[in-house]
Amino acid sequence: MLKKFFKVLVTLGFLIAFSLPVLNVHAAEGNEDEANEIVKLNLSEKEIERLGNLGFTKDEIENMSKEEYEMNKNLDGEVVSESVKYVKVIEDTTSNRNSLNYTNKNPNFQVIELSEDQYNKEVAETSFNTFSSDDKSTSYKKMVTTITKLSSVSFRVKNSVTWSKIPLTRNIDVSGIGINSSYWFPRKDSEYGKQNWKTLDYFGTYRNRDATYTTDSNKWKKGTGGYALKMNLPNNDSYFTEDVVELSSYMYYTVYTETSTKHLDAYGQYAHQESIIGITPSISISGVEFTLSEEKKFSFHPNTHAVYYR
């Protein structure tokens, strides 16, 4: 009898869940972090090639919004430098980490830089589930920093992060690019950021979603030494009926020079929040790297360094 009653409760729970709107859950930070369902653009092969020359990946082009396409439709470019780093992060998932007293005084995570071959090997060997044991969760991510030449004095710097295995903890992360600010200057209103993710629901249906960050967003930290962006990573549906199964993000802005300097440095940076209790960090930018408040609660991806000699 008890077993039958339990089945009824579960059934009612699913009925209630599916009668309500399905949204990914975020800490309330602003509209930029809300999930939008992606409407695919119908692009010609020529346009896809042109966007690729601006530094966009195949997936980024496939998931590009009309708004972002309009921003880039009159631009031509050439990727002139690229820097890539691969890491796995082993997170502690023990009960003390989930308590209100958890402060990360002693970091409960390990960041391990991998070669491309080792990264691909380990990702291929791991299961869909990010858990590797009862008290550990292992995630994998790749960071790519590019410099794209727009003109002889104007360049786009871009940071892309792709999670091959999604982290268990998903709060507010920070992505940024520092520059050698003695010679190069960020161009006002040139910044743009985006998250893309795919969900899988209880019925086996996949959905592509995104969140965008325009120049008017309050999630940007802007300085002469570069720009950084705070992004609230998407979580699974609150009714456990829709899970995030793919996740990536990118941010970029344009820099220019008024001197005859011979090179441009772009330092890619990324910090992932490990604390189960979400915080909104403050950011300081120095060019080569950014620093965060309560930084012990973040794992830092090894910085990339793209450089172009004119």
C-alpha positions in Angstrom: 0.0 0.0 0.0 2.8 2.4 0.9 4.6 1.6 -2.3 1.4 2.4 -4.3 1.0 5.7 -2.4 4.6 6.7 -3.2 4.0 6.0 -7.0 1.0 8.3 -6.9 3.0 11.1 -5.2 5.8 10.8 -7.8 3.2 10.9 -10.7 1.6 14.0 -9.2 5.0 15.6 -8.9 5.8 15.2 -12.5 2.3 16.4 -13.6 2.8 19.6 -11.6 6.3 20.1 -12.9 5.3 19.8 -16.5 2.3 22.1 -16.1 4.7 24.9 -15.2 7.2 26.8 -17.4 10.5 25.1 -17.8 13.4 27.5 -17.0 17.0 27.0 -16.1 17.6 28.3 -12.5 20.1 31.1 -11.9 20.9 33.3 -9.0 18.9 36.5 -9.6 21.4 38.9 -11.2 19.7 40.5 -14.1 18.0 39.7 -17.4 21.3 38.9 -19.2 21.5 35.6 -17.3 18.0 34.4 -18.3 17.7 31.6 -20.7 16.6 32.3 -24.3 15.7 29.6 -26.7 17.9 30.0 -29.8 16.4 30.8 -33.2 18.8 29.5 -35.9 20.0 31.9 -38.6 20.0 30.9 -42.3 23.5 31.7 -43.3 25.3 31.1 -46.6 28.6 29.3 -46.8 30.3 32.5 -47.7 28.9 34.2 -44.5 29.9 31.2 -42.4 33.4 31.5 -43.7 33.6 35.2 -43.1 32.4 34.8 -39.5 35.0 32.0 -39.0 37.7 34.5 -40.2 36.5 36.8 -37.4 37.4 34.1 -34.8 34.0 32.4 -34.3 33.9 28.7 -33.9 31.5 26.5 -35.9 29.2 26.1 -32.8 29.3 29.8 -32.0 28.2 30.6 -35.6 25.5 27.9 -35.5 24.1 29.4 -32.3 24.6 33.1 -33.2 21.7 35.5 -32.5 20.4 37.9 -35.1 21.5 40.8 -32.8 25.2 39.5 -32.8 25.1 38.8 -36.5 24.1 42.4 -37.2 27.0 43.6 -35.1 29.4 41.6 -37.2 27.9 41.6 -40.7 30.0 44.5 -42.0 33.3 43.3 -40.6 36.1 41.3 -42.2 39.0 39.9 -40.3 41.8 37.4 -40.0 42.8 35.4 -36.9 46.5 36.2 -36.5 47.2 34.5 -33.1 45.7 31.8 -30.9 46.6 30.4 -27.5 44.9 27.2 -26.1 45.0 25.5 -22.7 43.3 22.4 -21.4 42.5 21.5 -17.8 40.6 19.2 -15.6 39.3 20.2 -12.2 38.7 17.8 -9.4 36.1 19.2 -7.0 35.3 18.0 -3.5 31.6 17.1 -3.1 31.6 16.0 0.5 28.9 17.1 2.9 31.1 19.7 4.7 31.5 21.5 1.4 27.7 21.9 1.3 27.4 23.4 4.7 27.0 27.1 5.5 30.3 27.1 7.3 32.3 26.1 4.1 34.7 28.9 3.3 37.5 27.4 1.2 40.2 28.4 3.7 41.9 25.2 2.4 40.9 24.8 -1.3 39.0 21.6 -1.8 39.7 21.4 -5.5 42.7 20.6 -7.8 43.4 22.2 -11.2 45.5 20.0 -13.5 46.8 21.3 -16.9 46.7 18.6 -19.6 48.2 18.3 -23.1 45.6 18.3 -25.9 46.1 14.5 -26.5 45.8 13.6 -22.8 42.7 15.9 -22.5 40.9 14.3 -25.4 41.9 10.8 -24.1 40.5 11.4 -20.7 37.3 13.1 -21.9 36.6 10.2 -24.3 37.1 7.7 -21.4 34.9 9.4 -18.9 31.2 8.9 -18.7 28.4 11.4 -19.3 28.1 11.9 -15.5 30.7 14.2 -14.1 31.0 12.2 -10.9 34.2 10.2 -10.6 33.6 8.9 -7.1 31.3 9.3 -4.1 33.0 12.4 -2.9 34.7 13.8 -6.0 33.5 15.5 -9.2 35.8 15.9 -12.2 35.1 18.5 -14.9 37.1 19.3 -18.1 37.3 22.6 -20.0 39.3 24.1 -22.8 40.1 27.9 -23.1 41.0 29.5 -26.4 42.2 33.1 -26.7 42.4 34.7 -30.1 43.6 37.9 -31.7 41.8 38.8 -34.9 43.1 41.6 -37.2 40.3 44.0 -38.3 42.6 46.7 -39.7 46.2 47.8 -39.3 45.5 49.5 -36.0 42.3 47.7 -34.8 42.1 44.1 -33.5 39.5 42.0 -31.7 40.6 40.0 -28.6 38.4 37.0 -27.7 38.2 34.4 -25.0 36.2 31.2 -25.5 35.7 28.5 -22.8 34.1 25.1 -23.7 33.3 22.6 -20.9 33.7 19.1 -22.2 32.5 17.8 -18.9 30.3 20.2 -17.0 31.2 21.1 -13.4 28.9 20.1 -10.6 29.0 23.6 -9.0 27.6 26.3 -11.2 27.4 29.9 -9.9 29.0 33.1 -11.1 32.2 32.6 -13.1 34.5 35.3 -14.5 36.1 35.4 -18.0 38.4 38.2 -19.1 41.2 39.3 -21.4 44.0 41.6 -20.3 46.1 43.7 -22.8 49.4 45.6 -22.7 47.7 48.9 -22.0 50.7 51.1 -22.5 50.1 50.9 -26.2 46.6 49.5 -26.7 43.2 50.7 -25.7 39.8 49.1 -25.5 37.3 50.6 -28.0 34.2 51.8 -26.3 31.0 49.8 -26.8 32.8 47.0 -28.7 32.3 44.4 -26.0 30.0 41.4 -26.3 29.6 38.2 -24.3 27.5 35.0 -24.6 26.8 31.7 -23.0 25.4 28.7 -25.1 24.1 25.6 -23.5 22.0 22.5 -24.4 19.4 20.9 -22.2 17.9 17.4 -22.2 14.5 17.0 -20.7 12.6 14.0 -19.2 11.1 13.1 -22.6 14.5 13.0 -24.3 14.1 16.4 -26.1 17.1 18.6 -26.6 16.9 22.4 -26.5 19.5 25.0 -27.3 19.5 28.1 -25.1 21.7 31.1 -24.6 22.3 34.2 -22.5 23.8 37.4 -23.9 25.8 40.3 -22.4 25.8 43.5 -24.4 27.7 46.7 -23.9 24.9 48.0 -21.6 25.1 45.0 -19.2 26.2 45.7 -15.7 28.2 42.4 -15.6 31.2 43.9 -17.3 34.3 45.2 -15.5 36.1 47.6 -17.8 39.5 49.1 -17.4 42.5 50.3 -19.4 44.2 46.9 -18.8 41.3 44.9 -20.3 37.7 43.8 -19.8 36.2 41.0 -17.7 32.7 39.6 -17.6 30.7 37.9 -14.8 28.4 35.1 -16.1 26.0 33.1 -14.0 26.3 29.5 -15.3 23.0 27.7 -15.9 21.8 25.0 -13.5 19.5 22.1 -14.0 15.8 22.7 -14.0 14.4 23.1 -10.4 11.9 20.2 -11.0 14.7 17.8 -12.1 13.1 17.4 -15.5 15.6 19.2 -17.6 19.4 18.9 -17.3 22.2 21.0 -18.8 24.3 18.6 -20.9 26.5 21.1 -22.9 28.0 24.4 -21.9 30.3 27.0 -23.4 30.8 30.8 -23.3 32.8 33.5 -25.0 33.5 37.2 -24.6 35.3 39.7 -26.8 36.1 43.4 -27.4 38.1 45.5 -29.9 41.4 47.2 -29.1 43.2 49.9 -31.1 46.6 51.7 -31.0 47.7 55.2 -31.8 51.4 54.4 -31.8 53.9 52.3 -33.9 54.1 49.6 -31.3 55.1 46.2 -32.9 53.1 43.8 -30.8 49.8 43.1 -29.1 49.5 40.8 -26.0 46.1 39.2 -25.1 46.1 37.4 -21.7 43.1 35.1 -21.5 41.8 34.5 -17.9 39.0 32.4 -16.4 37.9 31.8 -12.8 35.3 29.1 -11.8 33.4 29.5 -8.6 33.8 26.4 -6.4 31.8 27.5 -3.4 28.3 25.9 -3.2 27.2 29.2 -1.5 27.1 31.6 -4.5 28.9 34.9 -4.3 29.1 37.9 -6.7 32.9 38.8 -6.8 34.3 42.2 -7.3 37.0 42.3 -10.0 40.3 44.2 -10.3 42.1 44.2 -13.7 45.9 44.7 -14.1 46.3 43.7 -17.7 48.3 40.4 -17.3 45.7 39.1 -14.9 42.6 39.9 -12.9 42.0 39.5 -9.2 38.8 38.7 -7.4 37.3 39.2 -4.0 37.1 35.9 -2.0 39.4 34.4 -4.6 40.0 31.3 -2.5 36.5 30.2 -3.5 37.5 30.1 -7.2 39.6 27.7 -9.3 41.7 29.6 -11.8 42.2 28.3 -15.3 45.9 28.6 -16.3 46.2 31.9 -18.3 46.6 31.8 -22.0 48.8 34.3 -23.8 48.1 35.2 -27.5 50.6 37.6 -29.0 50.8 39.2 -32.4 53.8 41.1 -33.9 52.8 43.7 -36.5 
